[in-house]
Structures are given as structure tokens and as C-alpha cells.
């Protein structure tokens, strides 16, 4: 029922398309970009449910205020405390290893403003847990979300991050001027 409703809204009402060629692994980290608008969360959740998959998402804890915090948690939101030095990567890796299935979406830019210095926590989570990173690109110009590439982190972060950023090079966010992949 949830999938049918999301499919209807995503494909028929909003008229978005999808391109999905990656397998639905039991465990993976989703690297989603570009992230230039708050609408990305809604569009992304509709997409993931429309294709019959599930995913949580990381979001700064400031968004988890009453009453909207309950909604975000219900949707799969995991609050992140960004101004404290926490072992978020370590705690997520432990959670991944304990669970039979695990899918979480992370926006590596860490902001909706231009940021060429992408966060690398998603990479280290996947590397330490030994799971793939699924790259999901949001393109507002084409009204299409693509999940057409995945990678297994090699440990060579410079090489792998270049490959990840190159994948997102041609995607256009809602506000393209707010997306920056930096030097490759």
C-alpha cells in the first residue's frame, strides 16, 4: 500500500522518473547528491519507497524538534549532533554489523550550500562495515533520480572520492549554484 501511494505521487502527480540498475543489497550506505534543497528529502523518500526499497537517513539533530521530530523519526531519520566530537561512524558501524538489513542515506555535502569539501563519514562507515556505497543522483532538470552505480570502498579514499564525485558531476540540483564537487 505504501509503495503504491508513493509510486502514484512520485510518478503520476510529480511526474518524476527513476533509473535503477543497482542491486538491493541487504546492507549499504546511500551517498545522495546533489543536496541543494529541503525538498530533496521528500523527493528522495518518495523515490526509495516507489521503487520498493527502504532507507533511513541522517539529519542534523536541530531538525528533530517537537512535533516534527516525531515525523522524521517515523520516516527513518537518525539525528546527528554535528557540533560535538562523537563516534558517529563507530556507532553506525556497530549498528550495521548487528543488523541483518541496513540502508541509510547520507548527503556528503553536509549542507545545502556549496561545499567542495565533502564529509567522508559515509565512506568510512561503508569501509569499516565492509558494505557497498550506492550512489543516488537527484536531477531536478530531468526530474529523474538515478541509482545506477555502486562501489565497494577500497581504502584509497582520494581515488574513491574522486570516482564518487565524478558520478555526480552531471546531476542538477534544485538550486545548481549550491552544488560543488570541488577539484577532482
For each residue, the residues with C-beta under 8 A, 3 or more apart:
1: 4 5
2: 5 6 49
3: 6 7 49 50 52
4: 1 7 8
5: 1 2 8 9
6: 2 3 9 10 45 46 49 50
7: 3 4 10 11 12 50
8: 4 5 11 12 13
9: 5 6 12 13 14 46 50
10: 6 7 13 14 16 18 43 46 47 49 50
11: 7 8 14 15 16 17 50
12: 7 8 9 15
13: 8 9 10
14: 9 10 11 43 46 143
15: 11 12 143
16: 10 11 43 46 47 143 144 145
17: 11 142 143 144 145
18: 10 47 50 51 144 145 146 147
19: 144 145 146 147 148
20: 51 146 147 148
21: 147 148
22: 25 134 147 148 149 150
23: 150
24: 53
25: 22 28 131 132 134 150
26: 100 101 102
27: 96 99 101 102 103 129 131
28: 25 102 103 126 131 132 133 134 150
29: 103 104 106 122 125 126 131 132 133 134
30: 55 103 104 105 106 133 134 136
31: 106 108 122 133 134 135 136 164
32: 35 40 44 105 106 107 136 137 138
33: 107 108 109 136 137 138 168 171 173 179
34: 109 137 138 168 171 172 173 176 178 179
35: 32 40 107 109 111 112 138 173 179
36: 40 112 173 174 175 176 178 179
37: 40 112 173 174 175
38: 41 42 112
39: 42 43 174
40: 32 35 36 37 43 44 107 138 173 174
41: 38 44 45 57 59
42: 38 39 45 46
43: 10 14 16 39 40 46 47 138 145
44: 32 40 41 47 48 57 105 136 138 145
45: 6 41 42 48 49 55 57 75 76
46: 6 9 10 14 16 42 43 49 50
47: 10 16 18 43 44 50 51 136 145
48: 44 45 51 53 54 55 105
49: 2 3 6 10 45 46 52 53 54
50: 3 6 7 9 10 11 18 46 47
51: 18 20 47 48 147
52: 3 49
53: 24 48 49 103
54: 48 49 76 101 103
55: 30 45 48 76 103 104 105
56: 76 77 78 103 104 105
57: 41 44 45 75 76 77 78 104 105 106
58: 77 78 80 104 105 106
59: 41 63 64 72 77 78 79 80
60: 63 79 80 82
61: 64 79 80 81 82
62: 65
63: 59 60 68 69 72 77 79
64: 59 61 68 69 72 73 77 79
65: 62 68 69
66: 69 70
67: 70 71
68: 63 64 65 71 72
69: 63 64 65 66 72 73 79
70: 66 67 73 74
71: 67 68 74 75
72: 59 63 64 68 69 75 77 79
73: 64 69 70 76 77
74: 70 71
75: 45 57 71 72
76: 45 54 55 56 57 73 104
77: 56 57 58 59 63 64 72 73
78: 56 57 58 59 104
79: 59 60 61 63 64 69 72
80: 58 59 60 61 88
81: 61 84 86 88
82: 60 61 110
83:
84: 81
85:
86: 81 91
87: 90 91
88: 80 81 91 92 121
89: 92 93 121 124 125 128
90: 87 93 94 128
91: 86 87 88 94 95
92: 88 89 95 96 104 125 129
93: 89 90 96 97 125 128 129
94: 90 91 97 98
95: 91 92 98 99 102
96: 27 92 93 99 102 125 129 131
97: 93 94 129
98: 94 95
99: 27 95 96 102
100: 26
101: 26 27 54
102: 26 27 28 95 96 99 131
103: 27 28 29 30 53 54 55 56
104: 29 30 55 56 57 58 76 78 92
105: 30 32 44 48 55 56 57 58 136
106: 29 30 31 32 57 58 119 121 122 125
107: 32 33 35 40 110
108: 31 33 118 119 120 122 164
109: 33 34 35 112 115 118 119 179 180
110: 82 107 115 118 119
111: 35 115
112: 35 36 37 38 109 175 178
113: 178
114: 177 178 179 180
115: 109 110 111 118 180
116: 180 181 182 183
117: 182
118: 108 109 110 115 161 165 181 182
119: 106 108 109 110 122
120: 108 123 124 157 161
121: 88 89 106 124 125
122: 29 31 106 108 119 125 126 133
123: 120 126 127 133 153 157 160 161 164
124: 89 120 121 127 128
125: 29 89 92 93 96 106 121 122 128 129
126: 28 29 122 123 129 130 131 132 133 152 153
127: 123 124 130 153 155
128: 89 90 93 124 125
129: 27 92 93 96 97 125 126
130: 126 127
131: 25 27 28 29 96 102 126
132: 25 28 29 126 150 151 152
133: 28 29 30 31 122 123 126 150 151 152 153 164
134: 22 25 28 29 30 31 147 149 150
135: 31 147 148 149 150 151 164 167 168
136: 30 31 32 33 44 47 105 145 146 147
137: 32 33 34 145 146 148 167 168 171
138: 32 33 34 35 40 43 44 145 171 173
139: 142 143 144 145 146 171 172
140: 143 172 173 174
141: 172 176
142: 17 139 172
143: 14 15 16 17 139 140
144: 16 17 18 19 139
145: 16 17 18 19 43 44 47 136 137 138 139
146: 18 19 20 136 137 139 171
147: 18 19 20 21 22 51 134 135 136
148: 19 20 21 22 135 137
149: 22 134 135 167
150: 22 23 25 28 132 133 134 135
151: 132 133 135 160 163 164
152: 126 132 133
153: 123 126 127 133 157 160
154: 159 160
155: 127
156: 159 160
157: 120 123 153 160 161
158: 161 162
159: 154 156 162 163
160: 123 151 153 154 156 157 163 164
161: 118 120 123 157 158 164 165
162: 158 159 165 166 184
163: 151 159 160 166 167
164: 31 108 123 133 135 151 160 161 167 168
165: 118 161 162 168 169 181 182 184
166: 162 163 169 181 184
167: 135 137 149 163 164
168: 33 34 135 137 164 165 171 181
169: 165 166 181 184
170:
171: 33 34 137 138 139 146 168 179
172: 34 139 140 141 142 176 179
173: 33 34 35 36 37 40 138 140 176 178 179
174: 36 37 39 40 140
175: 36 37 112 178 179
176: 34 36 141 172 173 179
177: 114
178: 34 36 112 113 114 173 175
179: 33 34 35 36 109 114 171 172 173 175 176
180: 109 114 115 116
181: 116 118 165 166 168 169 184
182: 116 117 118 165
183: 116
184: 162 165 166 169 181
